[in-house]
């Protein structure tokens, strides 16, 4: 059967249900699977546990799921750009599990590699380590962190072939590769889709064995969370 689906909604068909864990690639608004996120919103599925580096911003990226009231719990390393997220958390409508960024990436990688847990020094002696097993190695204390497996993983790639082999572009490589391996069902959207056998195997980042479904990404403006610019060399610098 072909992995290529005609739309994001078709790619998500029968993969979504209330209460699942959803892992999503991207960093802020960079490299996010925007079409797939919007299709999740349109599906109306609820009580989601979302695993992502952050939750986008108000009204964009994963922020649209917060806005629609579809998220019950978030596992993330940063959520500071989303005011509605903060409001729902403070109102007790949203459960949050903060995880240091490197630890989050390793928990996803471990989930994809079949490693149930690992030890790290990050977070020892802080709230991050509360209630978690500790162990000593070579005189140093480490905290045990569990791997993350998601029911569904959503990723964005720049180039894919119809077999689901993925290549990411620049910053969009961020969390997408580890998210892709951590899903029981992994669904990818790609800006460019080519015939099988076209991609140079040396350039493939995520092998197609990890990807069950694929959809053509729509041509859309790539949003930037905070645009910072500096004057051109020919322009006077403001006093």
GIDA-V185598 format. One record per residue. N is the residue number from 1. RES is the residue in one small letter. OMEGA is omega as a letter, one per 20 degrees, with the letter a starting at -180 (NA if undefined). Layout:
n:res:omega
N:RES:OMEGA
N:RES:OMEGA
This chain:
n:res:omega
1:x:r
2:x:r
3:x:a
4:x:a
5:x:a
6:x:a
7:x:r
8:x:r
9:x:r
10:x:a
11:x:a
12:x:a
13:x:r
14:x:r
15:x:a
16:x:r
17:x:a
18:x:r
19:x:a
20:x:r
21:x:a
22:x:r
23:x:a
24:x:r
25:x:r
26:x:a
27:x:a
28:x:r
29:x:a
30:x:r
31:x:a
32:x:r
33:x:a
34:x:a
35:x:a
36:x:r
37:x:a
38:x:r
39:x:r
40:x:r
41:x:a
42:x:a
43:x:a
44:x:r
45:x:a
46:x:r
47:x:a
48:x:r
49:x:a
50:x:r
51:x:a
52:x:r
53:x:r
54:x:a
55:x:r
56:x:r
57:x:r
58:x:r
59:x:r
60:x:a
61:x:a
62:x:r
63:x:a
64:x:r
65:x:r
66:x:a
67:x:a
68:x:r
69:x:a
70:x:a
71:x:r
72:x:a
73:x:r
74:x:r
75:x:a
76:x:r
77:x:a
78:x:r
79:x:a
80:x:a
81:x:a
82:x:a
83:x:a
84:x:r
85:x:a
86:x:a
87:x:a
88:x:r
89:x:a
90:x:r
91:x:r
92:x:a
93:x:a
94:x:r
95:x:a
96:x:r
97:x:r
98:x:a
99:x:r
100:x:a
101:x:r
102:x:r
103:x:r
104:x:r
105:x:a
106:x:r
107:x:r
108:x:r
109:x:r
110:x:r
111:x:r
112:x:a
113:x:r
114:x:r
115:x:a
116:x:a
117:x:r
118:x:r
119:x:r
120:x:r
121:x:a
122:x:r
123:x:r
124:x:r
125:x:r
126:x:r
127:x:a
128:x:a
129:x:a
130:x:r
131:x:a
132:x:r
133:x:r
134:x:r
135:x:a
136:x:r
137:x:r
138:x:r
139:x:r
140:x:r
141:x:r
142:x:r
143:x:r
144:x:r
145:x:a
146:x:r
147:x:r
148:x:r
149:x:a
150:x:r
151:x:r
152:x:r
153:x:r
154:x:a
155:x:r
156:x:r
157:x:r
158:x:a
159:x:r
160:x:r
161:x:a
162:x:r
163:x:r
164:x:r
165:x:a
166:x:r
167:x:a
168:x:a
169:x:r
170:x:a
171:x:a
172:x:r
173:x:a
174:x:a
175:x:a
176:x:a
177:x:a
178:x:r
179:x:a
180:x:a
181:x:a
182:x:a
183:x:r
184:x:r
185:x:r
186:x:a
187:x:a
188:x:r
189:x:a
190:x:a
191:x:r
192:x:r
193:x:a
194:x:a
195:x:r
196:x:r
197:x:a
198:x:a
199:x:r
200:x:a
201:x:a
202:x:a
203:x:a
204:x:r
205:x:r
206:x:r
207:x:a
208:x:r
209:x:r
210:x:a
211:x:a
212:x:a
213:x:a
214:x:r
215:x:r
216:x:r
217:x:r
218:x:r
219:x:a
220:x:r
221:x:r
222:x:a
223:x:r
224:x:a
225:x:a
226:x:a
227:x:r
228:x:a
229:x:r
230:x:a
231:x:r
232:x:a
233:x:a
234:x:a
235:x:r
236:x:r
237:x:a
238:x:r
239:x:NA
